[in-house]
Amino acid sequence: MWVLAAAPAVGAEAGEGFEDPAARTRLTVLDNGLRVLTLEDRATPVVSFQIWVDVGSGDEARYTGLAHLFEHMMFRGSDNLPPEAHGRLIADRGGRVNAFTSRDVTVYFDDVTTESLPLVVELEAERLANLDVSEESLASERQVVIEERRMRTEDDPQGRAFEALLALTFQAHPYRVPTIGWKSDLLAADVAACQAFFDDYYAPNNLVIAVAGDFNTEDLLARIRKHMGGLEPAEDIPRNPTLEPEQMGERRAVVRFDVRAPILAAAWHAPPTGHEDAPALDVLSTILSSGRTSRLYKKLVYEEQAALGAHGAYWELKRAGVFYAFAVARPGQEIADVERLFMAEIDRVVAEGVTEAEVERARRTLEVDLIEGLGTSHALASRIGRDAVTFGRIRPLEELLDGIRNVTAADVQRVAATYLLPGKRSVVHVIPPEPEAAEDVAVESRP
């Protein structure tokens, strides 16, 4: 067991009297490899208890969608609890329970008042030790996930665009696979495959428990040791090692969908989270596509009135990154014209750079977002859990703030010229289906 080193005090500009979460977080490692992060915060009588499982869709090798499927399976009951009882017991006490899956992690959280924390530990230990991985449980949650996929992707034009964009941008890397999985794999995965996935990745030495809020650390650790200390660690935790080859030219795809407002989606490869260029890319994405004052929004929506909206971001993932942006064309507007205006703004940054005033506004926006994003127990637990899984440490707040504050206009132009090249981009158009040929229509209309 050890305590993470204290970070330097955060300056007044970042929030007067604000104490860095990294300086207050204690890390305890149990004998079975389970890592427990505890951050006591007495601001309110609530606690966020989060389990960060170091597995996402980027680790899947045989069947896609298993990481997300288990996000659902974990609520299907266990040897000593019926389906959905976990959520009901927490909700009955005024708490909130949920989960999410990404390409890198699967996260479960219970946000409760302090007196409910002992119950949370027992409930989480129960499903980790005795989860019901049965044919009945699998069949139920498989259909839930397939319906979710239909609603969020197959019947949604933006969902279709994003799925196509990632599959086009990554040709080999497992990030190309949608987190929700392909439907054929969801239908094919059996109980044996699900049990193997659970045994491989839900072992204590692949978990991080992050707890923030009003609680006593020693009492909590004693309960976690009692209820989770007996979980068996995994000898080997498999990873998908595939890397993405260099992109050698522009890639394009067209998705036919019944839309009145066509969609333009574009992406460029970018470095993974924690890279030295990450702060400059964050500033660049803020200038280009964050909010109504951004360059893309002003040009495409206000000035040219070619689009209904435009947005994007630098998406930092653990093993790679993506710089992406979307624009929704006004009905009747040619998608080619929207793309021309869109790419001209990218090219203008590469050729002319950005102003110091734009950089300063973006830096301020990012600083405020960073500090305001630590205002609740849930946010604090998320911050320390994410850093522990991704970096193996909790980055001091001053380190993150310095990264933002040190970005210059020259840095922004440099990363744009490095990453946002025409030959390195992938472009997707979501446009209406082609009209039927006149002869076909005439034939079909005959009596």
N, C-alpha and C positions, 0 to 999 in steps of 0.2 A: 504494500500500500504506500502511496505517496501523494503529496499535495502538489498541484501544478504551481509553477513559479509565478509569483506576483508580477503583474505587468506594470509599466509606468503609469502614473496618474494621467487621466485624460484631461486635456486642456479645457479651458472655460468655453471655447467656441463649440465644443462638442456637447455641451450641456453642463451647466454649473453644478458641482456636487455629484456628478454621475460617476459611479465606481465601476471599473471595468469588470465584466463578468468573468474574464479569464483569471483575474486576481482572486476571485472569490470561490472558484470551483475546485472541488476536491475529487480526485480520482482514486477509486479503490478497485483493485483487481482480485477477484476471488480465486481460489485454488483451481477451479474448473475453467478459468479464463474469462469469466464474465466481468466486463468492465462496467463500473457504476460511477457516474458523475453526479455529484450533489452540490447544489447551489442554494443555500438558505437565503430567503428574501422575505422579510416580514411586512412588506408594504400592504399586502392584503391576505386574509386567511384562506388562501387557495393554494393548490399544488398542481403542477403539471408533471405527470409521470409518463415518460415516453420510452418505448423500446425501439431502437434503431437496429434493424436487421441489415447486415452488410450484404444484401443481394437485391438486384433489380433485373429488369429485362435484359440488360447488357451481359448478364452472366448465363443466360439460358443457352443451352447447346442442342438439346434434342427437340423438345417441344417449346414453342413460344407461348407466352402468356401465363406461365406457371407462377411467376413472382406475383403478378396481379391477382391471379386466381386464389392464391393463399391469403391475400388481403381479405378476401371474402370467406374463405374456409375457416379462418381463425375465429369467426363469429358463429360457426355452425355447431358449437357445443363440444363437450369432451366427456370423459368417462363419468364425471360427477356433476355435469351441468347440461341442461337441455339446450337446443339451439336458441340463439339470441338472448339467453339469460344474462350473459355478461353485460350487454348493453342495457338491459332492463334494470338490473341491480344498480348500475351507476346512475341511470336517469331517475330512478325512484329517489335517489338521494340528492337530486339537483345537479348532478355532474354531467359531463359531456364526454363521449367516447367516439373515436373515429380512427381512420387509417388512410394512408395513401401509398402509392407505389410509383417509383420513377425508374429511369434506366439504370440508376445506381443503388438505390436503397428501397426498403419497405419499412414504413414507420407506423407504429400504433401508439395512440395516446389516450390517457384518461386525465381529464381536467376536473378536479374535485375539491371540495372543502377539506380542510386538514383532517377532520375526524374520520373521513372515508378512506384515507391512505392505506391503513392496514388491510381493508377489504380489497383494494386495488392490487396490492402485492399478491394476495392469495389468488385472486382471479387470474392475473397474468401468469403466475406460476402454474396454475391448473391447466391452462390451455397450452403452455409450452411443454408440460410433461405428459399430458393425456389427451391431446387433440384428437377429435374424431375424424380420421381420414378413411372414410368408408364409401362404398358405391352410392349409397343414398345421399350422403353429404355432397359428394362430387357432382352427382347428377343435378342436384338442386342448384348449386352455385354456378355450375357450368351454364345453365340456362339464364341465370341472372347476368352473367358476364356477357354472354352472346347478345342479350337484349341491350345491355349497356353499350356494347360495340355498335349495334345497329343505330341506336339513338345518337351517340356522340360522334360517330365516324361515318357510317354508311349512309345515313340520312341527313348528314350535316355537311354543307359545302366547305366550310372552313376546316372541319375535321378531315374531310377527304383531301383538301389541299395540304394540310400539315403532314398527314401520313405519306402522301406521294412525295412531298418535298424531302422528308428524311430518308425515304427509301431511295431517292435519286441522289441525294448528297453523299450518303454513305453507301458504297458499293460492296464492301467487305466487312466493315466493322459491325458488331452486333447492335450498335445504336441505330442501325437502319430499321430494325424491327420495332413495330409499335409496342408500347408497353402493355397494352391490352391484349396483344397477341393476334395471330392470324386465326380466322374462324376454323379453318381445317385442323389446326393443331389443338384448338380448344375442344373440338369434337373427338379428336383421336386420343388425347391424353387419358391414361387409365389410372386406376388406384395405385398400382405398383410404381408408376412414374411419379405420382404425387407424393407417395410416402418416401421415395428416394430423395426427392427434392427437399422435403421437410427435414429428413435426417441429415442431409448435407449442409443445409444453410441455417436451420433454426437451432443449431447447437450453441451452448453458452459462449464458447470462444469466438463466435461470429456475431455476437450481440453487444450493443452498448445501451445501457439504461441511463437516461438523462432525467434528472429530477430537479425542478426548481420551484421555490415557493416557501410557504410557511410550514416547516417541519423540523424535526430534530434528527440530525444526521446519524448519530449513533443508534437511535431507536430504529430508524429506517434500515440501516445496514444490518442490524441484527435480524430483522424480519426477512430481508432479502437472503441472507445466509441460510436462515432456517428453511425457507420455502424454495429457494432456487440453487442453493449450494450443492445439492445432490444431482443436478442435471448433468448428464454425461457429455463431455466435450467431443468434438469430431476430430478424428486423426488427420483428415485431409479435407480441405474445403476447395472444391473445383472452381476454376475461373475460365472464362472464355478468353483465350489469349490473342484472338485475331486483331491485327492492326489494319488501318486504312492505308492503301497505297496512295501515292501522290496523284491528285487529279490533273489530267493532262489536257483538258479542254472544257469548254462550256457544255453543260448538260441541260436538256429540255424535255419536258413532258407535258402532255395535255390530258386533263381529266374532263370528261363529258358529264355534265350534271345539269339538272333542270334548275337553272338560276336566272334571275332577271338581272342581277348585278354580278358580272364576272369578277373573278378573284385573281390577283397576281400575287404569287409567293416566290421569294428568292432567298437563297442561302449561300453562305461562303464558309469554308472550313476556318476554324479559329482555334487558338490554343486552349488547353484544359484549364480548369479553375486553379488559382494559385500562381499562374504564369505571370512573369514580370510585365507583360503587355496587358494584363487583364484590366487594371484601372483605366488605362487609356482607351481601351475598347468600350468600357462602361461609359466613359465620357462621350465617346463618339456616338454610341447608340442613343444616349440621352439627347445630344444635339440633333441627331438625324430624325429620331422617331419616338421621342417620349413626350406625349401630350400635344395639345393644340398649338403650342408655340414652336414645335419642332420644325425642322426644315422640310421634311417630307409632307407633313400635314399642311403647313402653310402653302407650299407650292402646289400640291395636288388637289387639296380640298378648297382652300380659300382663293388663291390666285387663278388657277386654271379651271377650277370647278370640274375636274376630270374624275375625281374619286369621292366616295362617301366617307372614307376613312383611310388612314395609313398609320401603321405602328410596327414596332419590331423591338429587338433586343439582342444583346450579346448573351448567349445561353451557355453558362459555364457548367460543364459536366466533368466527372472525375477523370476520365481518360481522354477526352477530346472536347472541343467546343464548337459552337455554331453561331455565326452572326446571321440573323435572319430578319426579314421584314415582309409585311403584307400590305396590300392595298386593295380596296374594294371599289371597282369602277362604278360610276353612275350608270343607271340603266340607259342603254343606247350608246354609250361611249365605247369606242374601240379599245380592246385590251392592249393592242399594240401601241396606241397613243399613251395610255397610262404607263406602260413599261418604258417608253422613251423618256417621258418626264421623270419617272422614278430613277432610272439609271443615270440621267443627266445630273441629278442631285448628288448621287454617289461620286460620279466622275468629277464634279466641281470641288468636292472636298479633297479628292486626290490631287487635283491640279492646283487649286488655289488655297487649300487649307481652311481653317476656321478662325474666327476672331477671338481675342482674349476675353471679350465680354461673354461670348457664348461659352467658352471654357469655364469661366468663373461661375456663371449661372448653373451649368451642369454639375460642377464640383459641389456647389451649395446644395443642389437638389439631392445628390447622392449622399452627402454628409447627413442631411436631415433625415432621409429615408433610413440610413443606417442606424441612427440614434433612436428614431421613433419606432424602429422595428424591434426594439428591446424593451418595450414598455409593459409587457405582461409576463407572467410566469410561463405561459405557453411559449412565448417568443424567446425567452431566455433559455428554456430547455431545448428548444429547436436549434438555437445558435450553438450551444455547446455540444449537442449530439451530432449535428451535421459536421462540425469541425473535427470532432474526434474520429468519426468514421472516415472522413475524406482525407484528413491530413495527419491523423495520429496525434494531434495536439490542438489546443484551443488558441487561435491566433489572437494576440492582444489587440484591443480596439485601436490603440494608438498606431499599430502597424497598418491596420486597414485604413484609418483616416490619413496617415502619411502617404499611403499609396495613391489616394484620391487627390490630396492637396498638392502633390508633386507633379501631377500631370500638366504638361504645357501644350500650347497650340501646336508646336512642332511635333510633339509626341502623337497628337491626334492625327495629324496629316500623315505621319510616318506609318502608323498602324493601318490607316485606310489604304495607303499605297502598298502596304505589305500583304494585306489579307483580302481586300475587296477588289480583286482584279477580275476583268471580264472573263478571262480564260479559266478562272477558278470558281465561277459561280454556277449554281443550279437554279433553274427557273421553271416554275409550274404555272400553267394557266388553267383555271377552272372556268369552263365556258359551256353554253347550252349545247344540247345534242344537235347534230347536223340535221337540217330539215330533210324530210323525205323527198325523193325525186318526184318531179311532176308526174311522170308516167306511172310511178307506183301509186301515188295518191289517186290518180284517175282510175286505175284498175281497181283499187280497193273501194271506190265509191260507186262502182257499177252495181245495178241490182242483180 
